[in-house]
Each structure stands twice: as C-alpha cells, then as structure tokens.
Amino acid sequence: MIHHALLERMHTHIASWEATGDRRSIFLACYALMTRNMLDGITAGRFDDNSWVHTLVHQFAEYYFIALEGYERGAGWLPDVWRQAHDLTRMEHVSPLVHLLLGVNAHINCDLTLVLDDMLRDEWGDLAPSLRDSRRNDYLMVNTIIGETIDIVQDTVLERYSPAMNIVDVAFGPLDEWCTSRLIRNWRRDVWHQAMVLVQTQDPQTRAELRHQADIQALGRMRLVIKGGAFGARAFGLSRRWLRRLGLMAD
C-alpha cells in the first residue's frame, strides 16, 4: 500500500542514520511515529475527508524529503531553517530534545504553511462554508493525533539518545505538557492563519514574499532556542501574537 511505502522510506533513512550516529534520525523517528498514527487515523475514518488528509500527509512528507535532498546537495534554494536545523545535528553539545524541536519547528512553521497553501489555494474560493469548516476540522484532528503520540516519542525515541529524558530539560518542562499545551495549540493555530492569508492572496509577488516569510518566522523561533537560554526555550512555543508583544518576533 502507498502509505507503507512512505513509512518504509522514512525507516530506511532512520536505520542508515542510526548506524552512523547521525542525529537527523531523532526528528525523523519522531515524524515516522506521528505519520504512522496519522495513517492509522485515516484507516479508522477519524477525519471528515480521509482522502484529503491522506494527500496532505504525503505532500507534507514530500516537503521534508525535498528539503533533505536539497541539504545533501548543498542547494541554494533550501530554506535556511532546514539548513541550520540539519547543521546543528552535527553538534554533539546540542541536546536530543533540541534536535527534535528544531526539526518540528522547521516542518510545521515553514513546510506545513506551504503545503496547506498548495492544497487549499485552488479549491478554497469554490468551497461551501461547511466544506471549509470540514477542512479546518480535519486539520484540528491532526492536533489530537499528534498529542496522542507525544508519550510514545519520549519513551521510544528520545530516551534512546538521552537516558535522563524522563527528567526533561528544566528549560522546557515536561515534554508532553509542553508540546500539547504550547506547540500544538499555538503553532498550528498560527500556521492555519498564515496559510489562510496565503490562500487568499492573489498577487504573485506578494505570495512569494509571504511564502518566504514562513522560513524567516521559523528561523526566529529557532534562534530563541539556540541563543535565548531558559527564557527563549519557554518562549519558543508561544504564539506569534505573544512573541510580537514581547518583542521577540517582528511583524
């Protein structure tokens, strides 16, 4: 089946990276778990439009693999947030939790904004209000499934790299609480809003600038983790509205 091919593709990279100690495996192992749960949710009929979500899952993954290929080839078009996230996996002093969160940041705050624009732009103007609500409901169901995966990520991925992960970095607090209350709620709400602005923007130059802005904003969050100490780590998961209020992110 098609979705098995996607998981096999992920696990092929994970096995290769784990064999060589390449820490890019940390994020991808987490992502594979969440992808498996998403595909199980589609099979179980948890979405209003399971076919649409199936396409979303695969196009979202394709953004990751295209960026990965671009990084390995040294491509100039690669989003900076992915270039820096991959570069940092070579730094042994960076904690496994930070490797994970930087990958999640790049994939959600940059890639997810763009894939939603890709999928919704052509259909949005013709969708009845009920179908627009259905698309958003399916998007929110993804949040629920991600939340259901957090404990598995901590138990099966992070603790392999850092046995002390049951006492997560004080700067972040408990992983499940931090991810479910901040990352899922705040980031994905921001991403939906940003995608809606993109979808409804017609001018090609403005659209190109808005798509590039997704990379810039994800970079801003990355800098909070890398340079902001404990305060930056906690602010990392705040909504863009609060980051702007605190002077941590430009408009």
MORA-V626114 format. One record per backbone hydrogen bond with DSSP energy under -1.0 kcal/mol. NH is the residue of the N-H (numbers start at 1). CO is the residue of the C=O. If there is no record, write none. Layout:
BEGIN
nh | co
NH | CO
NH | CO
END
This chain:
BEGIN
nh | co
5 | 1
6 | 2
7 | 3
8 | 4
9 | 5
10 | 6
11 | 7
12 | 8
13 | 9
14 | 10
15 | 11
16 | 12
17 | 13
18 | 14
19 | 15
22 | 17
25 | 22
26 | 23
28 | 24
29 | 25
30 | 26
31 | 27
32 | 28
33 | 29
34 | 30
35 | 31
36 | 32
37 | 33
38 | 34
39 | 35
40 | 36
41 | 37
42 | 38
43 | 39
44 | 40
45 | 42
46 | 41
53 | 49
54 | 50
55 | 51
56 | 52
57 | 53
58 | 54
59 | 55
60 | 56
61 | 57
62 | 58
63 | 59
64 | 60
65 | 61
66 | 62
67 | 63
68 | 64
69 | 65
70 | 66
71 | 67
72 | 68
73 | 69
75 | 70
83 | 79
84 | 80
85 | 81
86 | 82
87 | 83
88 | 84
90 | 87
91 | 88
94 | 91
99 | 95
100 | 96
101 | 97
102 | 98
103 | 99
104 | 100
105 | 101
106 | 102
107 | 103
108 | 104
109 | 105
110 | 106
111 | 106
112 | 107
114 | 110
115 | 111
116 | 112
117 | 113
118 | 114
119 | 115
120 | 116
121 | 117
124 | 120
126 | 123
132 | 128
133 | 129
134 | 130
135 | 131
136 | 132
137 | 133
138 | 134
139 | 135
140 | 136
141 | 137
142 | 138
144 | 140
145 | 141
146 | 142
147 | 143
148 | 144
149 | 146
153 | 149
154 | 150
155 | 151
156 | 152
157 | 153
158 | 153
159 | 154
162 | 158
165 | 162
167 | 164
172 | 169
173 | 169
178 | 174
179 | 175
180 | 176
181 | 177
182 | 178
183 | 178
184 | 179
186 | 182
187 | 183
190 | 186
191 | 187
192 | 188
193 | 189
194 | 190
195 | 191
196 | 192
197 | 193
198 | 194
199 | 195
200 | 196
201 | 198
207 | 203
208 | 204
209 | 205
210 | 206
211 | 207
212 | 208
213 | 209
216 | 212
217 | 213
218 | 214
219 | 215
220 | 216
221 | 217
222 | 218
223 | 219
224 | 220
225 | 221
226 | 222
227 | 223
228 | 224
232 | 228
233 | 229
234 | 230
235 | 231
236 | 232
238 | 235
243 | 239
244 | 240
245 | 241
246 | 242
247 | 244
248 | 243
END
